[in-house]
Every structure is written in C-alpha cells, then in structure tokens.
Amino acid sequence: MKWMIASDIHGSAYFGAKLADRFEKEGAQRLILLGDLLYHGPRNDLPEGYAPKELIPILNGLKDRIFCVRGNCDSEVDQMVLEFPILSDYAVFAVGDTILYATHGHIFHEGHMPPLKKGSCFLYGHTHIPEMKEKDGYLFLNPGSVSIPKGGSENSYMIFEDGIVRLVSLDGRTLMESGKYCTEQ
C-alpha cells in the first residue's frame, strides 16, 4: 500500500499539476487530500498559477483514487464542480492495528484532539507547515502545503508506504523520513 498525502492546494493549477505529476511518478494507489482545494482564503496571498477552473479537471482526472476531507476554505459550491466527495470533516483509515485519522486541522488539532486511542496517527493540514512528530502517544503528520508553504518550508506532500512516512518536496526530494510507525497485517 502506497498513499500520497497532500493539503492546501488553494486553487493553484500550477502546483496542482505538479502534484498530479508527482502522484503518477510515485506510483501511489491513493491520494489523500486534507482540504483547501480550490479557494485561497482571505488570509492567504494568491498562490502562483491561481486558476481554480483549471485545477478542477486536474483533480477530477484523479477522482477514482482520491480520498478527501473538507478544509476551512472548501464549501458546497466546490462540491458542485468536483466529482469526488470533499465535504466530510474527517476520514478514518485502519492500517493493521493502527488508526489514521485524517482531518484538515482547523477544528481538531493537537490542542483539541478527537477521541483516539494512543498509537493512532493524526493526519492534518491547515498550518502550511510540515510536521512529523510523536507526542503523548500519537503520531502527528502534516504534509505542509502544496502551493503556499509557510514557516520557511517547501512546497511538499507526504508518502505513506509500509508504515514509513516520507516528507517530499514537489521536485521529488525526500526532506524527512520516519521510522516504521504503523504495521500492516
């Protein structure tokens, strides 16, 4: 099982195309999107290549391989043009005995956790800053932002494969790698 995890495209067709290209090159089976797909939001500058109408067919071209959760900039009008579900606040995946809880991060986050048992992986975006850390018995994973990285980070995504997590730049360089966290059965 190989999954790509990405967040915060914010309407950039330029970076959305790069992400789709990396998805194909990585050979991942699924793309988990952690929200904020088409709109840049009032707190962000326009990302390079901001063209939500051009991003729509890029994402719809991957519709049968995407799992997505709603970000704070996603709305029902976005769902009208995207051909895969985007309005769920969270998704839960079982990997062996480990739970991966995916959300955008604006409602549930490190300071306000959902009810999860210790050993779970908490996937989130929203901050635009990549993170990979263990704390209080949980693994916190944030792929950063595809189009508007913050905190000196790069445009990035994560790869989750066989319990190993890699943070990868959009040009394909591995920026960080975890030990084996989750086990498959």
N, C-alpha and C positions, 0 to 999 in steps of 0.2 A: 504494500500500500504506500503510495506516494501522493501527498497532498501539498498544494501550494496555498499559502495563507497570505492575503493581502488586504489592505484597508486604505480608505481615504484617497480615492482617485479624484474626487471633486471636479468632475466634468472635463478632465483633460484627455482629449482624444490622442494627443501626442504620447503621453505616458501610458494611457490605456492600451495603445497599440504595442508599445514596448513590453507591457505586462503580458499581453496575449502572445507575443513572440516568445518571451521567456517561458511561458506556460508550455508551449509546444516544445521548445528546446529542452526543458526539464523532463518532459515525458510524464508529467503528473497525471493521475487519474481524476482528481477533483481540484477545483479552485474554490476555496472558502473565502468569501468576501465579507469583511467585517464592517460594512456600511460606508455611508457618504460617497455615493457613486456619481451622481450627475450634477449636483449643485455645489458651489464653492463655499457657501455660507457667508454671513455678514462679517465674521471675524477674520476671514482669510482674504489675502490678495488673490487675484485671478491667477491660476497656475498656467505655466507655459502650455500652449495649444488648447486653451479652454474652448471647447466646442462640444457641448453635451449631445447635440444632434448627431455628430459624427461618432461619438463614443457609443451611442445606443446600438448600432449594428455590430460593433466590435464585441460588446458584451453579449448581445443576443446570439452571436455566432458560437458562443460557448455555453449556451443555455442548458444543454443536457449534462454539463459537467460542473455547474455552479451550485454551491450552497451559499446562501446569503442571509445576513441579518441586517436589520434596519439601523441606520445611523441617525444622528440628530438632524442631519440635513436631507434625509430621504422622506418622501411623502407619497400619498396615494396617487398623485398625478404622475410621479415617476413610475409607479407600478403599471400605469396605463400604457407605457411605451416599452417596458422591459418584459421579456417573455419568460421570466423565471421569478419565483417568489422572493420579495425583498422586505416585506413588512413585519416579519417576526422579530421580536426584541431579543431572542436568543435561540440557539440551537445546541443540542446535546448530542455528543458522539461518544460511543463506548469503544475503547481500544483495549482489548483484553479486559483486565480488571480496572482500568483507568478511565475516568470520565474526562472528556474535553468539553468544557463549557465555553461556547462562543457567543460574544455579545459585542456591541460597539464600544462600550465603556463610559457612556455619558450617564447611565442610570446605575448600573452595577460596575464597581471598580474596586481597587484594593482597599479603599476606606469604607466601602459599602458592598460587602460580598453577598451573593446569593447563598442559599443553604447548600453547601457542598461538603462532602467528606474529605478529610485530609488525604493527600495524594492526588487530588484532582488537578488538571491543567486548566487554567483560566486564560482564554484567548480574548484579546480585546484590541481595539484601535483607539481612535479619538484623539490621543495626545500628539500624534505625529512623531513620536519619539520611540525608537525601538527599545525593547526590553526583553531580557531573558534572565529571570532570577527565581530562586526558591526562597520562600518566606512563609513562616508559620505553617509549614506542611503542604503548601500549594506551590505549583509552578506557574509563574506569571509570564505570558508570552504576548508581546506586542510587535507586529511586523513593521512598525513605523508607517510612513505614508508613501504611497506610490508617486504622488505628484507634488506635495507640499511638505517636505521634511522639515522638522524643527529641531532646535537644540543642537545644531551642528551635525545632524545626522545626514545620511544619504538617502536618495530615493531607493526604497527597499521593499522586500517581501520575505516570507519565510518558507522553507521547505520542511515538512514533517514526513520522515520516512523511517520505518522500522524503529520508532521510539527515539530517533535522533532528530534534533531540531537545528536547522542552519538558518542564519540571517544572511540574505544575499542581496547585493546591490543590483539595480536594473541592468547593469552591464555584465552581470554574471559572476562577480567576485564574491566569495564567501567572506563575510565580515565577522561572523561569530558562529561558533558551533557548540552545542550542548553535549553532555554525556548522554547515556541512554536513560531516559526518564520513564517511558511508558512501554509496557510489554504487550505484544500481540499474542493471541493464542489461536 
